[in-house]
Amino acid sequence: MQDSRIVRRYAQAVFGAAAQYDVIAAVEDDLNGIVGLLEADSKFRHFLLAPYTSREEKAKVLDRLFSDRVTALTMQLLRVMLEKGREAEITGVRDEFVLLRRERERILYAVVTSAEPLDDDQRKRLIAKLSSVMNKKVDAEFHVEPNLVGGVKVAFESYVLDGTVRETLSKLRDRLRHDLLKQGAQGTGSE
């Protein structure tokens, strides 16, 4: 279980240093690569998160794997997290680092869900429209959910713009129920 305060502290510390040395993009790439390896390679994940593997052994393996592939700052972060027994927090630190970068760059993160995959042109137009309306650069993640029937749903910050056929039908059904109940109430009130 992740401790969000600790994750945020590590992310803020490494983000501050990355900003100071102008290596934000490089550190984010490093963290994405490490998290990608954790997600893709169950043996590596098991090794890194196993409580019975010594910190020294983990540090040696991480040095061998990453020291010539990642920035010195990312390596320093990994060493500190190992030293403090926080290796399970790496994914959370990466996620928080990305949030900090988006905040700094005034980027709106949106999750776009559609019934069918959107082609590149549709994606670009949707991002351009959101960017124009929100007056921010938009970083979007796209998902396909066939049960939406058609249309698009966009979730960002604490808002959801639902233009799906399913949602439209649901609103129509609710409106019809409301109208029928209203008519029924008017009919019984006049007798």
MIMI-775057 format. One record per residue: residue in one letter; y, x, z of N, C-alpha, C in turn. Coordinates in pm, 1 decimal, padded with zeros to 6 digits. Each point is the difference from the previous one (the first is absolute). Layout:
REM MIMI-775057
+------+----------+----------+----------+----------+----------+----------+----------+----------+----------+
| rest |      nyy |      nxx |      nzz |     cayy |     caxx |     cazz |      cyy |      cxx |      czz |
+------+----------+----------+----------+----------+----------+----------+----------+----------+----------+
|    a |        Y |        X |        Z |        Y |        X |        Z |        Y |        X |        Z |
...
+------+----------+----------+----------+----------+----------+----------+----------+----------+----------+
END
This chain:
REM MIMI-775057
+------+----------+----------+----------+----------+----------+----------+----------+----------+----------+
| rest |      nyy |      nxx |      nzz |     cayy |     caxx |     cazz |      cyy |      cxx |      czz |
+------+----------+----------+----------+----------+----------+----------+----------+----------+----------+
|    m | -00118.0 |  00083.2 |  00000.0 |  00118.0 | -00083.2 |  00000.0 |  00124.8 |  00088.0 |  00000.0 |
|    q |  00092.9 | -00029.3 | -00091.2 |  00119.2 |  00080.9 | -00012.7 |  00106.4 | -00039.0 |  00100.5 |
|    d |  00068.4 |  00099.9 |  00050.2 |  00114.6 | -00022.3 |  00086.7 |  00124.0 |  00011.2 | -00088.1 |
|    s |  00063.5 | -00111.8 | -00028.4 |  00110.2 | -00002.8 | -00095.5 |  00119.6 |  00085.6 |  00044.0 |
|    r |  00020.7 |  00012.5 |  00129.2 |  00111.2 |  00084.6 |  00047.0 | -00025.1 |  00145.8 | -00033.2 |
|    i | -00123.0 |  00043.8 |  00020.0 | -00034.1 |  00139.4 | -00027.5 |  00003.9 |  00025.8 | -00150.2 |
|    v | -00055.8 | -00093.1 | -00077.2 |  00002.1 |  00012.6 | -00145.3 |  00144.5 |  00012.5 | -00048.0 |
|    r |  00087.3 | -00084.6 |  00051.8 |  00140.9 |  00002.1 | -00041.4 |  00066.2 |  00132.3 |  00038.6 |
|    r | -00029.8 |  00050.7 |  00120.3 |  00058.9 |  00126.7 |  00043.7 | -00039.8 |  00115.4 | -00091.5 |
|    y | -00129.9 |  00008.5 | -00031.9 | -00046.3 |  00105.7 | -00089.9 |  00064.7 | -00014.3 | -00137.3 |
|    a |  00002.3 | -00122.5 | -00051.2 |  00056.8 | -00023.7 | -00133.3 |  00148.8 |  00033.9 | -00002.6 |
|    q |  00073.7 | -00039.3 |  00104.1 |  00142.4 |  00030.1 |  00004.3 |  00024.7 |  00150.0 |  00007.2 |
|    a | -00082.0 |  00069.5 |  00077.6 |  00016.5 |  00144.9 |  00013.3 | -00024.8 |  00070.1 | -00133.9 |
|    v | -00110.3 | -00034.8 | -00064.8 | -00030.2 |  00067.1 | -00126.2 |  00096.5 | -00044.9 | -00109.6 |
|    f |  00044.5 | -00124.5 |  00004.9 |  00095.9 | -00047.6 | -00100.0 |  00133.4 |  00072.5 |  00015.8 |
|    g |  00044.1 |  00014.9 |  00123.1 |  00125.7 |  00072.4 |  00025.1 | -00006.2 |  00142.1 | -00051.8 |
|    a | -00110.8 |  00067.6 |  00026.5 | -00015.8 |  00137.5 | -00048.7 | -00009.9 |  00002.6 | -00152.8 |
|    a | -00071.8 | -00095.9 | -00057.4 | -00013.8 | -00006.2 | -00146.0 |  00135.1 | -00024.8 | -00065.4 |
|    a |  00082.2 | -00084.7 |  00060.7 |  00133.9 | -00025.8 | -00053.7 |  00086.1 |  00125.2 |  00010.1 |
|    q | -00009.7 |  00069.3 |  00112.5 |  00078.4 |  00121.5 |  00021.5 | -00032.6 |  00105.7 | -00105.5 |
|    y | -00128.1 |  00012.3 | -00034.9 | -00041.8 |  00102.6 | -00096.7 | -00015.2 | -00055.6 | -00141.1 |
|    d |  00040.4 | -00126.1 | -00019.9 | -00003.6 | -00065.2 | -00130.9 | -00140.4 |  00000.7 | -00062.5 |
|    v | -00099.4 | -00036.4 |  00080.8 | -00138.4 | -00005.5 | -00049.4 | -00065.0 | -00136.1 |  00031.6 |
|    i |  00081.6 | -00105.4 |  00005.4 | -00052.4 | -00132.6 |  00034.0 | -00109.5 | -00041.1 | -00097.7 |
|    a |  00025.8 |  00012.1 | -00128.8 | -00098.4 | -00042.2 | -00101.2 | -00127.6 |  00082.0 |  00010.1 |
|    a |  00012.9 |  00130.1 |  00021.6 | -00117.7 |  00087.3 |  00009.3 | -00084.7 | -00034.9 |  00122.3 |
|    v |  00063.9 | -00023.4 |  00113.0 | -00074.2 | -00034.2 |  00122.2 | -00067.6 | -00135.8 | -00017.3 |
|    e |  00070.1 | -00094.9 | -00061.6 | -00061.8 | -00130.5 | -00023.3 | -00122.0 |  00013.9 | -00091.3 |
|    d |  00011.3 |  00081.0 | -00103.5 | -00115.6 |  00025.1 | -00088.3 | -00115.0 |  00062.2 |  00077.8 |
|    d |  00032.7 |  00096.2 |  00085.7 | -00103.5 |  00064.5 |  00082.8 | -00071.5 | -00103.1 |  00087.2 |
|    l |  00078.8 | -00081.4 |  00068.3 | -00058.0 | -00099.9 |  00089.6 | -00082.8 | -00101.8 | -00076.9 |
|    n |  00047.9 | -00040.3 | -00117.7 | -00077.9 | -00092.4 | -00083.5 | -00132.9 |  00062.9 | -00040.8 |
|    g |  00000.7 |  00128.4 | -00033.9 | -00123.4 |  00068.7 | -00037.5 | -00098.9 |  00009.3 |  00115.8 |
|    i |  00050.9 |  00032.4 |  00116.5 | -00086.6 |  00012.6 |  00117.9 | -00058.9 | -00136.4 |  00037.4 |
|    v |  00083.9 | -00103.2 |  00001.9 | -00048.3 | -00134.4 |  00032.4 | -00097.4 | -00047.5 | -00107.9 |
|    g |  00029.2 |  00032.2 | -00125.3 | -00091.5 | -00034.9 | -00108.9 | -00136.9 |  00062.5 |  00020.6 |
|    l | -00002.1 |  00126.5 |  00042.7 | -00127.0 |  00068.0 |  00027.7 | -00071.6 | -00065.1 |  00118.2 |
|    l |  00076.0 | -00036.0 |  00102.5 | -00060.5 | -00067.8 |  00115.7 | -00064.4 | -00132.6 | -00040.0 |
|    e |  00067.2 | -00072.0 | -00090.1 | -00051.2 | -00130.1 | -00042.3 | -00116.4 |  00013.1 | -00098.0 |
|    a |  00000.7 |  00103.6 | -00081.3 | -00100.7 |  00013.5 | -00105.1 | -00125.9 |  00073.8 |  00046.0 |
|    d |  00014.0 |  00089.0 |  00095.4 | -00112.4 |  00085.5 |  00039.1 | -00041.6 | -00029.5 |  00144.4 |
|    s | -00106.2 | -00077.4 |  00014.7 | -00043.0 | -00040.6 |  00134.5 | -00045.8 |  00119.7 |  00083.7 |
|    k | -00056.7 |  00102.8 | -00063.0 | -00042.8 |  00119.0 |  00076.2 |  00120.8 |  00072.4 |  00058.5 |
|    f |  00105.0 |  00014.7 | -00081.1 |  00122.0 |  00065.3 |  00047.7 |  00062.3 | -00082.0 |  00113.3 |
|    r |  00009.0 | -00131.9 | -00018.7 |  00057.9 | -00087.6 |  00101.8 | -00079.8 |  00010.8 |  00130.3 |
|    h | -00133.0 | -00004.8 | -00012.1 | -00085.7 |  00008.4 |  00118.5 |  00020.0 |  00134.4 |  00070.6 |
|    f |  00004.6 |  00108.6 | -00077.4 |  00021.1 |  00133.0 |  00057.5 |  00133.1 |  00006.0 |  00074.4 |
|    l |  00106.1 | -00046.1 | -00066.5 |  00133.1 |  00012.2 |  00057.7 |  00018.0 | -00087.8 |  00123.8 |
|    l | -00062.0 | -00117.0 |  00000.6 |  00020.2 | -00092.8 |  00111.1 | -00106.2 |  00011.2 |  00109.5 |
|    a | -00102.6 |  00079.8 | -00022.9 | -00108.3 |  00013.1 |  00098.4 |  00050.6 |  00068.4 |  00126.7 |
|    p | -00021.3 | -00062.9 |  00115.2 |  00047.4 |  00058.5 |  00125.4 | -00078.6 |  00124.6 |  00042.0 |
|    y | -00120.4 |  00016.1 | -00050.7 | -00082.5 |  00113.9 |  00040.9 |  00026.1 |  00125.5 | -00083.1 |
|    t |  00078.3 | -00009.0 | -00104.6 |  00036.5 |  00117.5 | -00079.1 |  00122.1 |  00063.5 |  00065.2 |
|    s | -00007.1 |  00131.6 |  00023.4 |  00110.0 |  00066.6 |  00070.1 |  00127.2 |  00001.3 | -00086.0 |
|    r |  00111.5 |  00004.1 |  00069.8 |  00129.4 |  00005.1 | -00069.5 |  00011.0 |  00128.2 | -00082.7 |
|    e | -00054.0 |  00107.4 |  00051.3 |  00005.1 |  00128.1 | -00071.0 | -00076.7 | -00009.1 | -00132.4 |
|    e | -00115.6 | -00062.8 |  00004.1 | -00080.5 | -00016.2 | -00121.3 |  00072.9 | -00088.7 | -00101.0 |
|    k |  00059.4 | -00108.2 |  00048.7 |  00076.3 | -00089.1 | -00088.3 |  00118.0 |  00075.0 | -00062.0 |
|    a |  00070.0 |  00079.8 |  00081.5 |  00115.9 |  00075.3 | -00048.9 | -00040.9 |  00099.2 | -00108.4 |
|    k | -00112.9 |  00067.1 |  00019.4 | -00047.8 |  00095.3 | -00101.3 | -00029.8 | -00069.9 | -00132.2 |
|    v | -00067.0 | -00114.0 |  00007.8 | -00033.8 | -00074.9 | -00121.7 |  00126.4 | -00049.8 | -00068.8 |
|    l |  00093.1 | -00053.7 |  00077.1 |  00125.2 | -00048.8 | -00059.4 |  00079.0 |  00113.7 | -00063.8 |
|    d |  00003.3 |  00115.7 |  00066.8 |  00066.8 |  00116.7 | -00058.9 | -00065.1 |  00038.5 | -00132.1 |
|    r | -00132.6 |  00003.3 | -00000.5 | -00072.3 |  00037.2 | -00121.7 |  00025.8 | -00100.5 | -00112.6 |
|    l |  00000.9 | -00129.4 |  00035.5 |  00017.7 | -00104.6 | -00100.5 |  00143.5 | -00012.2 | -00051.4 |
|    f |  00096.2 |  00009.4 |  00091.2 |  00135.7 | -00039.5 | -00036.1 |  00106.1 |  00109.3 |  00001.0 |
|    s | -00021.6 |  00112.8 |  00065.2 |  00109.5 |  00095.6 |  00020.2 |  00064.9 |  00047.1 | -00129.8 |
|    d | -00076.1 |  00008.9 | -00109.1 |  00060.8 |  00043.1 | -00125.7 |  00034.3 | -00118.3 | -00091.1 |
|    r | -00016.2 | -00122.5 |  00049.2 |  00024.0 | -00119.0 | -00082.3 |  00113.9 | -00087.7 |  00050.9 |
|    v |  00038.0 |  00016.2 |  00125.4 |  00104.2 | -00084.5 |  00057.2 |  00114.6 |  00086.8 |  00051.1 |
|    t |  00113.4 | -00064.2 |  00027.6 |  00115.2 |  00073.7 |  00051.9 | -00030.6 |  00054.6 |  00139.5 |
|    a |  00074.1 |  00101.5 |  00037.9 | -00015.3 |  00057.7 |  00133.8 |  00030.7 | -00105.1 |  00106.7 |
|    l |  00094.3 | -00087.1 | -00029.9 |  00036.2 | -00105.3 |  00094.7 | -00116.1 | -00097.2 |  00022.9 |
|    t | -00067.8 | -00037.7 | -00107.5 | -00114.9 | -00090.2 |  00014.0 | -00111.0 |  00068.7 |  00078.6 |
|    m | -00022.3 |  00128.7 | -00028.0 | -00103.4 |  00074.9 |  00073.5 |  00034.3 |  00006.0 |  00148.1 |
|    q |  00127.7 |  00021.2 |  00029.7 |  00044.4 |  00005.9 |  00139.1 | -00024.3 | -00135.4 |  00067.8 |
|    l |  00030.4 | -00108.8 | -00070.2 | -00025.0 | -00133.7 |  00054.2 | -00148.5 | -00018.5 |  00031.2 |
|    l | -00085.8 |  00037.4 | -00093.9 | -00144.9 | -00014.5 |  00021.6 | -00046.0 |  00079.6 |  00121.2 |
|    r |  00049.1 |  00122.4 |  00013.0 | -00039.3 |  00084.3 |  00113.8 |  00044.2 | -00062.3 |  00133.2 |
|    v |  00124.0 | -00049.5 |  00003.8 |  00051.2 | -00060.6 |  00124.0 | -00080.5 | -00125.1 |  00033.8 |
|    m | -00029.1 | -00082.0 | -00100.9 | -00075.9 | -00122.1 |  00025.2 | -00140.7 |  00032.6 |  00049.7 |
|    l | -00062.7 |  00103.2 | -00055.3 | -00131.5 |  00042.7 |  00048.4 |  00008.4 |  00049.4 |  00144.0 |
|    e |  00100.4 |  00082.5 |  00025.4 |  00019.9 |  00056.9 |  00132.8 |  00014.6 | -00109.5 |  00106.5 |
|    k |  00068.1 | -00108.3 | -00037.0 |  00024.4 | -00109.5 |  00093.6 | -00108.0 | -00108.2 | -00005.9 |
|    g | -00103.4 |  00020.0 | -00083.1 | -00107.5 | -00098.4 | -00010.8 |  00044.2 | -00127.9 | -00069.1 |
|    r |  00090.0 |  00011.0 | -00095.1 |  00056.7 | -00116.3 | -00069.0 | -00042.0 | -00008.4 | -00146.1 |
|    e | -00112.1 |  00060.3 | -00035.1 | -00042.8 | -00001.4 | -00140.1 | -00028.1 | -00140.8 | -00053.1 |
|    a | -00034.4 | -00092.6 |  00087.9 | -00025.8 | -00138.2 | -00042.0 |  00129.2 | -00071.6 | -00041.2 |
|    e |  00114.2 |  00060.2 |  00030.2 |  00129.7 | -00061.7 | -00029.2 |  00058.1 |  00044.1 | -00134.6 |
|    i | -00071.3 |  00082.6 | -00075.0 |  00055.1 |  00055.3 | -00124.3 |  00040.3 | -00110.2 | -00098.8 |
|    t | -00084.6 | -00099.3 | -00017.9 |  00032.7 | -00108.0 | -00093.3 |  00124.9 | -00074.8 |  00045.7 |
|    g |  00010.2 | -00027.7 |  00128.0 |  00117.4 | -00067.9 |  00053.4 |  00127.3 |  00081.7 | -00017.7 |
|    v | -00010.0 |  00131.0 |  00019.4 |  00115.9 |  00087.8 | -00018.1 |  00043.4 | -00001.7 | -00146.3 |
|    r | -00096.6 |  00003.2 | -00091.4 |  00034.5 | -00007.2 | -00142.7 |  00069.7 | -00132.3 | -00031.4 |
|    d | -00054.5 | -00111.3 |  00050.2 |  00059.3 | -00131.7 | -00025.6 |  00142.8 | -00007.1 |  00053.7 |
|    e |  00020.1 |  00050.1 |  00119.0 |  00134.0 | -00001.4 |  00061.7 |  00094.8 |  00094.1 | -00074.5 |
|    f | -00050.0 |  00113.0 | -00045.6 |  00080.0 |  00094.3 | -00078.9 |  00051.7 | -00068.4 | -00126.6 |
|    v | -00087.7 | -00074.1 | -00067.0 |  00037.9 | -00072.6 | -00121.9 |  00107.9 | -00103.4 |  00032.2 |
|    l | -00014.8 | -00071.1 |  00111.9 |  00101.8 | -00097.5 |  00041.1 |  00135.3 |  00067.2 |  00023.8 |
|    l | -00002.7 |  00114.7 |  00064.2 |  00124.3 |  00072.8 |  00025.8 |  00066.0 |  00043.8 | -00131.0 |
|    r | -00080.5 |  00045.7 | -00095.4 |  00055.7 |  00038.7 | -00129.9 |  00061.9 | -00119.7 | -00069.0 |
|    r | -00069.0 | -00113.8 |  00002.6 |  00054.9 | -00120.1 | -00064.6 |  00131.5 | -00042.8 |  00066.1 |
|    e |  00006.0 |  00006.8 |  00131.8 |  00123.6 | -00034.6 |  00070.4 |  00113.1 |  00092.7 | -00043.3 |
|    r | -00028.2 |  00126.9 | -00003.3 |  00101.7 |  00100.0 | -00036.1 |  00051.7 | -00022.9 | -00141.3 |
|    e | -00090.9 | -00032.8 | -00090.7 |  00036.3 | -00016.5 | -00140.6 |  00038.1 | -00143.9 | -00033.7 |
|    r |  00006.7 | -00086.0 |  00101.8 |  00032.1 | -00142.2 | -00019.1 | -00091.4 | -00063.6 | -00104.6 |
|    i | -00129.7 |  00019.1 |  00020.2 | -00100.2 | -00055.0 | -00090.6 | -00065.2 | -00119.9 |  00066.3 |
|    l | -00007.0 | -00109.4 | -00074.3 | -00065.4 | -00120.7 |  00047.5 | -00147.0 |  00006.8 | -00041.6 |
|    y | -00088.9 | -00013.2 |  00095.9 | -00143.4 | -00000.8 | -00028.8 | -00044.7 | -00144.2 | -00013.3 |
|    a | -00065.3 | -00030.3 | -00111.9 | -00046.1 | -00136.8 | -00025.0 | -00146.8 |  00000.6 | -00039.7 |
|    v | -00070.8 | -00103.9 |  00041.3 | -00138.6 | -00019.7 | -00042.3 |  00000.4 | -00120.4 | -00093.8 |
|    v | -00042.7 |  00025.2 | -00122.9 | -00001.6 | -00104.0 | -00102.7 | -00144.6 | -00040.2 | -00023.7 |
|    t | -00027.3 | -00129.3 |  00014.2 | -00135.4 | -00051.1 | -00019.6 |  00003.8 | -00100.1 | -00114.5 |
|    s | -00092.4 |  00017.2 | -00093.4 | -00007.0 | -00090.7 | -00114.5 | -00144.8 | -00040.6 | -00023.7 |
|    a | -00017.3 | -00108.7 | -00075.8 | -00134.1 | -00050.7 | -00028.1 | -00074.1 |  00091.8 | -00096.4 |
|    e |  00074.8 |  00063.1 | -00089.2 | -00057.4 |  00092.5 | -00098.4 |  00080.9 |  00128.4 |  00003.5 |
|    p | -00060.0 |  00111.7 | -00044.0 |  00075.6 |  00125.4 | -00001.7 |  00124.2 | -00010.8 | -00089.1 |
|    l |  00110.6 |  00055.3 |  00049.1 |  00123.2 |  00002.7 | -00078.5 |  00000.6 |  00126.3 | -00085.8 |
|    d |  00046.6 | -00012.7 | -00124.3 |  00007.6 |  00119.5 | -00084.4 |  00124.4 |  00080.6 |  00039.8 |
|    d |  00012.3 |  00120.1 | -00054.7 |  00110.1 |  00088.8 |  00037.6 |  00136.7 | -00063.1 | -00023.3 |
|    d |  00015.9 | -00070.2 | -00111.3 |  00127.5 | -00062.9 | -00031.2 |  00034.2 | -00107.3 |  00104.0 |
|    q | -00097.6 | -00081.6 |  00036.4 |  00022.5 | -00103.8 |  00100.7 |  00036.1 |  00062.4 |  00134.9 |
|    r | -00068.1 |  00107.3 |  00034.8 |  00028.7 |  00068.7 |  00126.3 |  00143.1 |  00054.2 |  00000.5 |
|    k |  00037.1 |  00065.0 | -00109.5 |  00134.7 |  00058.2 | -00008.9 |  00107.4 | -00107.7 |  00008.1 |
|    r | -00020.4 | -00111.9 | -00070.1 |  00098.9 | -00108.7 |  00002.6 |  00010.3 | -00059.9 |  00140.1 |
|    l | -00113.0 | -00018.8 |  00065.5 |  00000.5 | -00055.6 |  00135.3 |  00071.9 |  00093.5 |  00096.4 |
|    i | -00029.4 |  00128.6 | -00007.7 |  00066.4 |  00098.1 |  00087.0 |  00149.4 |  00003.3 | -00029.5 |
|    a |  00037.7 | -00003.3 | -00127.9 |  00142.0 |  00000.8 | -00037.0 |  00070.9 | -00122.9 |  00055.7 |
|    k | -00063.1 | -00115.8 | -00008.7 |  00059.7 | -00124.5 |  00050.8 |  00016.6 |  00007.0 |  00151.9 |
|    l | -00104.7 |  00042.6 |  00070.3 |  00009.0 |  00013.7 |  00145.8 |  00109.0 |  00099.3 |  00038.6 |
|    s |  00004.6 |  00110.6 | -00070.9 |  00098.8 |  00103.8 |  00026.9 |  00141.4 | -00054.1 | -00018.9 |
|    s |  00017.6 | -00077.2 | -00104.4 |  00131.0 | -00059.2 | -00028.9 |  00039.5 | -00101.3 |  00107.5 |
|    v | -00091.2 | -00086.9 |  00036.2 |  00028.0 | -00104.1 |  00099.0 |  00024.2 |  00060.3 |  00138.8 |
|    m | -00080.4 |  00099.0 |  00037.8 |  00007.7 |  00056.8 |  00134.7 |  00100.9 |  00114.7 |  00010.0 |
|    n |  00048.9 |  00045.8 | -00115.2 |  00092.7 |  00112.0 | -00005.5 | -00057.1 |  00125.2 |  00067.4 |
|    k | -00129.8 |  00020.7 | -00022.3 | -00071.2 |  00116.5 |  00052.7 | -00103.3 |  00043.4 | -00102.0 |
|    k | -00036.1 |  00125.9 |  00008.2 | -00112.9 |  00048.1 | -00079.0 | -00125.8 | -00063.3 |  00059.7 |
|    v | -00095.9 | -00035.3 | -00085.4 | -00120.4 | -00068.8 |  00047.0 | -00123.3 |  00085.9 | -00024.9 |
|    d | -00080.8 |  00012.4 |  00101.9 | -00129.6 |  00066.8 | -00007.7 | -00103.1 | -00110.3 |  00020.4 |
|    a | -00077.2 | -00030.1 | -00104.5 | -00090.7 | -00115.0 |  00007.9 | -00146.2 |  00041.9 | -00007.4 |
|    e | -00079.8 | -00074.8 |  00071.4 | -00145.9 |  00013.4 | -00003.6 | -00051.5 | -00130.3 | -00060.1 |
|    f | -00090.4 |  00010.6 | -00096.1 | -00047.5 | -00118.6 | -00070.4 | -00144.8 | -00030.1 |  00035.7 |
|    h | -00027.7 | -00129.3 |  00025.7 | -00135.0 | -00046.5 |  00031.7 | -00034.4 | -00118.9 | -00088.4 |
|    v | -00129.1 | -00018.1 | -00022.0 | -00047.1 | -00115.7 | -00075.4 | -00080.5 | -00087.6 |  00094.2 |
|    e |  00030.7 | -00130.0 | -00000.5 | -00069.3 | -00097.7 |  00082.8 | -00028.3 | -00122.3 | -00088.0 |
|    p | -00120.2 | -00005.0 | -00061.6 | -00030.2 | -00105.6 | -00097.3 |  00016.6 | -00142.7 |  00052.1 |
|    n | -00014.3 | -00022.6 |  00130.7 |  00010.4 | -00136.2 |  00051.7 |  00143.3 | -00053.7 |  00001.5 |
|    l |  00097.0 |  00080.5 | -00042.7 |  00138.2 | -00047.3 | -00009.5 |  00020.7 | -00091.0 | -00120.5 |
|    v | -00092.6 | -00002.9 | -00091.6 |  00000.2 | -00079.4 | -00122.5 |  00097.6 |  00058.3 | -00101.4 |
|    g |  00124.7 |  00016.2 |  00032.1 |  00099.2 |  00055.4 | -00091.0 |  00127.3 |  00028.2 |  00075.9 |
|    g |  00092.5 |  00070.1 | -00062.8 |  00126.9 |  00031.7 |  00063.2 | -00005.3 |  00128.7 |  00079.4 |
|    v |  00105.3 |  00021.3 |  00079.0 |  00014.9 |  00125.6 |  00073.8 |  00053.8 | -00029.3 |  00140.0 |
|    k | -00049.2 |  00077.7 |  00096.8 |  00050.5 | -00006.7 |  00137.3 |  00051.8 |  00138.8 |  00034.6 |
|    v |  00123.0 |  00007.0 |  00054.5 |  00060.8 |  00127.9 |  00035.5 |  00031.4 | -00001.9 |  00149.3 |
|    a | -00052.8 |  00097.9 |  00072.0 |  00026.6 |  00012.0 |  00143.5 |  00077.9 |  00129.0 |  00025.0 |
|    f |  00110.5 | -00009.7 |  00073.0 |  00079.5 |  00117.3 |  00036.2 |  00068.2 | -00027.2 |  00133.2 |
|    e |  00016.4 |  00108.0 |  00076.4 |  00055.4 | -00011.3 |  00134.7 | -00067.3 | -00117.8 |  00070.2 |
|    s |  00073.5 | -00102.2 |  00040.2 | -00064.9 | -00114.3 |  00065.4 |  00008.3 | -00125.1 | -00087.0 |
|    y |  00012.3 |  00019.6 | -00130.9 |  00014.5 | -00111.7 | -00092.6 | -00117.7 | -00008.1 | -00096.9 |
|    v | -00028.3 | -00122.0 | -00045.1 | -00100.5 | -00021.8 | -00104.1 |  00060.9 | -00094.7 | -00102.8 |
|    l |  00006.4 |  00045.7 | -00123.9 |  00042.5 | -00084.3 | -00110.7 | -00127.4 | -00043.8 | -00070.1 |
|    d | -00034.7 | -00125.6 |  00011.3 | -00127.4 | -00047.1 | -00053.0 |  00022.6 | -00088.6 | -00121.3 |
|    g | -00024.3 |  00056.4 | -00116.9 |  00013.6 | -00073.8 | -00125.1 | -00135.0 | -00022.8 | -00064.4 |
|    t | -00102.5 | -00012.9 |  00083.1 | -00134.9 | -00018.9 | -00053.4 | -00024.3 | -00147.5 | -00029.4 |
|    v | -00092.1 | -00024.6 | -00090.1 | -00037.1 | -00137.0 | -00033.7 | -00058.2 | -00069.3 |  00122.8 |
|    r | -00081.2 |  00072.2 |  00075.6 | -00060.3 | -00057.1 |  00120.3 |  00107.1 | -00047.6 |  00097.5 |
|    e |  00102.5 |  00080.7 |  00022.0 |  00107.7 | -00037.3 |  00091.7 |  00079.5 | -00117.7 | -00055.2 |
|    t |  00025.0 |  00000.6 | -00130.9 |  00073.5 | -00110.1 | -00062.3 | -00076.8 | -00130.7 |  00015.0 |
|    l | -00131.2 |  00005.5 | -00023.2 | -00083.1 | -00120.0 |  00016.7 | -00002.3 | -00045.8 |  00144.8 |
|    s | -00003.9 |  00093.9 |  00090.8 |  00000.4 | -00033.7 |  00142.8 |  00130.6 | -00069.3 |  00038.4 |
|    k |  00113.8 |  00051.2 | -00049.6 |  00129.6 | -00063.2 |  00028.6 |  00007.0 | -00138.6 | -00062.4 |
|    l | -00053.6 | -00013.9 | -00121.1 | -00002.0 | -00129.3 | -00067.3 | -00083.3 | -00100.8 |  00079.7 |
|    r | -00118.0 |  00043.1 |  00047.7 | -00086.6 | -00084.9 |  00079.7 |  00071.2 | -00043.9 |  00128.0 |
|    d |  00066.2 |  00095.1 |  00068.0 |  00073.3 | -00033.2 |  00122.6 |  00113.6 | -00097.8 | -00028.0 |
|    r |  00069.3 |  00019.4 | -00111.1 |  00110.5 | -00088.9 | -00036.5 | -00051.4 | -00141.4 | -00029.2 |
|    l | -00112.4 | -00007.1 | -00070.5 | -00059.3 | -00131.2 | -00029.6 | -00043.0 | -00070.4 |  00128.9 |
|    r | -00061.5 |  00073.3 |  00091.5 | -00039.2 | -00058.0 |  00128.7 |  00121.9 | -00052.9 |  00074.2 |
|    h |  00104.2 |  00081.9 |  00002.0 |  00123.2 | -00039.0 |  00068.6 |  00056.3 | -00128.0 | -00060.6 |
|    d |  00007.4 | -00003.8 | -00133.6 |  00052.6 | -00118.2 | -00068.9 | -00086.3 | -00123.0 |  00026.2 |
|    l | -00132.7 |  00016.5 | -00001.5 | -00089.9 | -00112.8 |  00026.2 |  00014.5 | -00051.0 |  00142.9 |
|    l |  00009.4 |  00092.7 |  00094.7 |  00018.2 | -00039.3 |  00139.6 |  00134.5 | -00070.0 |  00019.5 |
|    k |  00101.0 |  00051.3 | -00067.1 |  00133.2 | -00060.0 |  00008.6 | -00000.8 | -00142.0 | -00056.9 |
|    q | -00067.4 | -00017.4 | -00114.7 | -00010.8 | -00133.1 | -00060.9 | -00079.0 | -00094.5 |  00090.6 |
|    g | -00107.0 |  00053.8 |  00058.2 | -00081.9 | -00081.5 |  00090.2 |  00078.0 | -00044.5 |  00121.4 |
|    a |  00083.0 |  00089.9 |  00053.7 |  00080.9 | -00031.9 |  00117.3 |  00107.5 | -00102.5 | -00035.0 |
|    q |  00057.5 |  00010.7 | -00118.4 |  00102.1 | -00096.4 | -00042.2 | -00062.8 | -00136.3 | -00023.4 |
|    g | -00121.4 | -00000.4 | -00055.4 | -00068.6 | -00127.4 | -00028.8 | -00035.5 | -00074.5 |  00127.8 |
|    t | -00041.4 |  00070.4 |  00104.9 | -00037.8 | -00065.7 |  00123.6 |  00122.0 | -00038.3 |  00082.3 |
|    g |  00110.0 |  00068.2 | -00018.9 |  00120.8 | -00028.9 |  00076.4 |  00067.7 | -00128.1 | -00044.3 |
|    s | -00019.8 | -00042.8 | -00123.0 |  00070.7 | -00118.8 | -00050.1 | -00076.0 | -00128.1 |  00031.0 |
|    e | -00122.4 |  00009.8 |  00042.4 | -00077.0 | -00123.1 |  00027.4 |  00016.2 | -00045.2 |  00141.2 |
+------+----------+----------+----------+----------+----------+----------+----------+----------+----------+
END
